[in-house]
């Protein structure tokens, strides 16, 4: 995995803050990978697996919820009292009414929420309407040339640039 330092540092600064972290960006820019790397960071800092609830709504095996209420109830049952719980909802816009889930979890003292989305709905002003004042958006871009170049061993910059363009 290619370290996306700028985005990781942003998430680290927001850890345990009473704000919903929303990671947006085009498909395949690394949103899910960023969340996986961040979960690894949490584990290294002493967070137990039981404190991390993660659902990827692009995975058919995890897309088992008929509605937002069922999703909310399932997550709520897994919350550990007296400990911080880290909730990761990847491509959450695929659940109708997901805003209700996020709002319901947001009001809990022991929850830190991270969501991703890539379609125009998540990037629209509608998100601001549903989650007014309670979220901070991190807009991810595809790899920069600098990130790409540092991740691979190239003989020269021209060769690297040609591969980057491809």
Buried (B, 14 or more C-beta within 10 A) or exposed (E): EEEBEEBBEBBEEBBEEEBBBBBBBBEEBBBBBBBBBBBEBBEEEEBEEEBBBBBBBEEEEEEEBEEBEEBBEBBBEEBEEEEBBBBBBBBBBBBEEBBBBBBBBBEEEEBBBBBBBBEEEBBEEEBEEBBEEBBEBBEBEEBEEEBBBEEEEBEEEEEBBEEBEE
